Amino acid sequence: GFEAVKLNKEDGSATYRIQKGNYRVFLAKLRNNLSVDLNSLAEDKDYPSIKKVEFTNDLSTVTLYVEKEDYLSGLDHFIDQSIFEWVGKYKSFANQVPSCELIIRDIEDNSVIQENKG
């Protein structure tokens, strides 16, 4: 559905041209894929400490509920950067500020383990 792409030499960005109807469809698909990816983290065997994922409708906050000891002693925290990238990509295409707050909570007592902004 993209009509043209212009590379901006000054800052290295790209400008995409697309019809409004195609743009809405593109954003809806991108948002749906993002929701699926975030929700699937709780079932992903690559991230065993993650037990539940919640996020706000505007994607300003993503919360991971984890088994604290497993999260802190393992490598699951590497998903943090990916979440920031996924949300940032969607928000960039939606013409929004590409940022979100990531909150890591203990699934047992709901205490905050970590908060990051990206």
Summary of the structure (lengths in Angstrom):
residues: 118
radius of gyration: 16.6
end to end distance: 29.6
largest distance: 50.8
contacts: 302
relative contact order: 0.14
helix: 38%
strand: 30%
